[in-house]
Amino acid sequence: MPITREIISIDDSDEDEVVCLGSTQQSSQAVSRASSAGPLPPSSQLDIGDYGFEFSDAEDDDDLLMGDPLARFLAARPNARPPSPKRKQLHDSSAEDDSSPARPAKKATQRKPRKTEEEKAREKAEKEAQKAAKKAETQLKRDMAKQAKADEKENKKRTQDANKLVINKKDTLKDAFIELGASLTTLSFVPALRTKVAEYGCTVSDSPCRDNPSLKQFKNLIRWKRRMTAEFDESTKEFIPLAPGKEYIRTELTCMLYWHAAEIADSKGHILNVVASLRSVLSHKHQVMIMILGWERHKKKRGEKRDVENEFVDLQIERCPVIHVEDEESAVTWIYNLTADLGMKPHKLLQKSYLSFCPNTKITTGIDPNDTFKKMLSQIPMITESAAAGIAEERHTLNTLFEAFEACATDRERSELLFNTEIRYNKDGTSSKRGALKGVLAARVATVIWGEDPLRVVAAGS
């Protein structure tokens, strides 16, 4: 409530100001009552100017009575400040409380309609479906992670199995296939061959020319195939297992022609012609061999056949080995051993590649430094004891051999350094016809002694 000042009465004796608390409306009523009471006595009338009040000019006394008494009183005070906007606003609002229009009532809040049982059931089904889908997704991720871990474990196991060192050549027969020509399937030794190799998982087939129809003319042909479950990686020097379904059948680069002695006894140049024809069909990388059954017995019975013997020599010159067997049991053994050796060949090369200078694990010590040097050199593939002795005789110590290789300007000079090293005896003790170390073996010694690649394959043909 605002504080108002009102002059109710002024006495001659007491010129004090009476202060009353009340509203503006009450102040107005008080002034009205004072006016209606009549004029004050002369002795009690007081000039307002004595109090230092100054009023603005007005046309008549009625103008001074109009308006807010408090506002007129405050305006008449000396150095009076005009009422503040906030105070004026509060005054105006309190004055107009009765005349201000009523505030509109707030709108009633509209309630959502209640859901039907069908809507509730549908929302519940949707929530359950979302929950089930989220659960299925989580389970799927878990199963995928579990399967990936199992696949990684399986691949690791398959890699370890593929790189196991194969010691027994019988273990390679499970992936081998023997294909016989049309004229060989009726021979009496074929059932014995099937029985022998089937024990180790090998299969004997009757058609060796399905992949190459040009081979149908060679009815006495024997070929080998192998199921490839892993491939050798030259960069990592290990076998990489093939994924399931990616396995394939590879034809070996070795084949053999089979004859009975009676079939070639009276022929002249027949074997050479057949071998030449077969090589024209196959690639130059194929190794062709000849197996002849009962030749020694047939030769004794019919007399010496010099022309056929000369033909055998010509075949060997053409790098076509001739295998003589006296009975069908020997033929079965030879075919079985060839099948196992073909499967063992890549594992032997791998074994030699890791121990190029020392593939033999049963090494005996030398009696002196020179003997030790010879034994060390003899561990290089195809270097016989006689060849090692020739190298040791020419280069007395390993240090001397190193210095000789270091003095060479190029790799070609190092490969030819031991080219003329004398070889007196063969491995079996017979006199050597070569007389000196050839270029391939000399280069192999340089590779082993001076080479810097520890994973380089050092074996026959390298």
Secondary structure as the mmCIF struct_conf table of DSSP 4:
data_model
#
loop_
_struct_conf.conf_type_id
_struct_conf.id
_struct_conf.beg_label_comp_id
_struct_conf.beg_label_asym_id
_struct_conf.beg_label_seq_id
_struct_conf.end_label_comp_id
_struct_conf.end_label_asym_id
_struct_conf.end_label_seq_id
STRN STRN1 ILE A 3 ARG A 5
BEND BEND1 ASP A 12 SER A 13
HELX_LH_PP_P HELX_LH_PP_P1 ASP A 16 VAL A 18
STRN STRN2 VAL A 19 LEU A 21
HELX_RH_AL_P HELX_RH_AL_P1 THR A 24 SER A 36
TURN_TY1_P TURN_TY1_P1 ALA A 37 ALA A 37
HELX_LH_PP_P HELX_LH_PP_P2 PRO A 39 PRO A 41
HELX_RH_3T_P HELX_RH_3T_P1 PRO A 42 SER A 44
HELX_RH_3T_P HELX_RH_3T_P2 ILE A 48 TYR A 51
TURN_TY1_P TURN_TY1_P2 GLY A 52 GLY A 52
BEND BEND2 GLU A 59 ASP A 60
HELX_RH_AL_P HELX_RH_AL_P2 ASP A 61 LEU A 65
BEND BEND3 MET A 66 GLY A 67
HELX_RH_AL_P HELX_RH_AL_P3 PRO A 69 ALA A 76
BEND BEND4 ARG A 77 ARG A 77
TURN_TY1_P TURN_TY1_P3 PRO A 78 ASN A 79
HELX_LH_PP_P HELX_LH_PP_P3 ALA A 80 SER A 84
HELX_RH_AL_P HELX_RH_AL_P4 PRO A 85 ALA A 95
TURN_TY1_P TURN_TY1_P4 GLU A 96 SER A 99
BEND BEND5 SER A 100 SER A 100
HELX_LH_PP_P HELX_LH_PP_P4 PRO A 101 THR A 116
HELX_RH_AL_P HELX_RH_AL_P5 GLU A 117 ALA A 162
TURN_TY1_P TURN_TY1_P5 ASN A 163 ASN A 163
BEND BEND6 LYS A 164 LYS A 164
HELX_LH_PP_P HELX_LH_PP_P5 LEU A 165 VAL A 166
HELX_RH_3T_P HELX_RH_3T_P3 LYS A 169 ASP A 175
STRN STRN3 ALA A 176 LEU A 180
TURN_TY1_P TURN_TY1_P6 ALA A 182 THR A 186
BEND BEND7 LEU A 187 LEU A 187
TURN_TY1_P TURN_TY1_P7 SER A 188 PHE A 189
HELX_RH_AL_P HELX_RH_AL_P6 VAL A 190 ALA A 198
TURN_TY1_P TURN_TY1_P8 GLU A 199 GLY A 201
STRN STRN4 THR A 203 SER A 205
BEND BEND8 ASP A 206 ASP A 206
TURN_TY1_P TURN_TY1_P9 PRO A 208 CYS A 209
BEND BEND9 ARG A 210 ASP A 211
HELX_RH_3T_P HELX_RH_3T_P4 PRO A 213 GLN A 217
TURN_TY1_P TURN_TY1_P10 LYS A 219 ASN A 220
STRN STRN5 LEU A 221 MET A 228
BEND BEND10 THR A 229 THR A 229
STRN STRN6 ALA A 230 ASP A 233
TURN_TY1_P TURN_TY1_P11 GLU A 234 LYS A 237
STRN STRN7 GLU A 238 PRO A 241
HELX_LH_PP_P HELX_LH_PP_P6 LEU A 242 ALA A 243
TURN_TY1_P TURN_TY1_P12 PRO A 244 GLY A 245
STRN STRN8 TYR A 248 HIS A 260
HELX_RH_AL_P HELX_RH_AL_P7 ALA A 261 ILE A 264
TURN_TY1_P TURN_TY1_P13 ALA A 265 ASP A 266
BEND BEND11 LYS A 268 GLY A 269
HELX_RH_AL_P HELX_RH_AL_P8 HIS A 270 VAL A 281
BEND BEND12 LEU A 282 LEU A 282
TURN_TY1_P TURN_TY1_P14 HIS A 284 LYS A 285
STRN STRN9 GLN A 287 LEU A 293
BEND BEND13 GLY A 294 GLY A 294
HELX_RH_AL_P HELX_RH_AL_P9 TRP A 295 ARG A 302
HELX_RH_AL_P HELX_RH_AL_P10 ARG A 306 ILE A 317
TURN_TY1_P TURN_TY1_P15 GLU A 318 ARG A 319
STRN STRN10 VAL A 322 VAL A 325
BEND BEND14 GLU A 326 ASP A 327
HELX_RH_AL_P HELX_RH_AL_P11 GLU A 328 TYR A 354
TURN_TY1_P TURN_TY1_P16 LEU A 355 LEU A 355
BEND BEND15 SER A 356 PHE A 357
BEND BEND16 THR A 361 THR A 361
HELX_LH_PP_P HELX_LH_PP_P7 ILE A 363 GLY A 366
BEND BEND17 ILE A 367 ASP A 368
HELX_RH_AL_P HELX_RH_AL_P12 PRO A 369 SER A 378
TURN_TY1_P TURN_TY1_P17 GLN A 379 GLN A 379
BEND BEND18 ILE A 380 ILE A 380
TURN_TY1_P TURN_TY1_P18 PRO A 381 MET A 382
HELX_RH_AL_P HELX_RH_AL_P13 GLU A 385 GLU A 394
BEND BEND19 ARG A 395 ARG A 395
BEND BEND20 THR A 397 THR A 397
HELX_RH_AL_P HELX_RH_AL_P14 LEU A 398 ALA A 407
BEND BEND21 ALA A 409 THR A 410
HELX_RH_AL_P HELX_RH_AL_P15 ASP A 411 SER A 415
TURN_TY1_P TURN_TY1_P19 GLU A 416 ASN A 420
STRN STRN11 GLU A 422 GLU A 422
STRN STRN12 TYR A 425 TYR A 425
TURN_TY1_P TURN_TY1_P20 LYS A 427 ASP A 428
BEND BEND22 GLY A 429 THR A 430
STRN STRN13 SER A 431 SER A 431
HELX_LH_PP_P HELX_LH_PP_P8 SER A 432 SER A 432
BEND BEND23 LYS A 433 ARG A 434
STRN STRN14 ALA A 436 ALA A 436
HELX_RH_AL_P HELX_RH_AL_P16 GLY A 439 TRP A 450
TURN_TY1_P TURN_TY1_P21 PRO A 454 LEU A 455
BEND BEND24 ALA A 459 ALA A 459
TURN_TY1_P TURN_TY1_P22 ALA A 460 GLY A 461
#
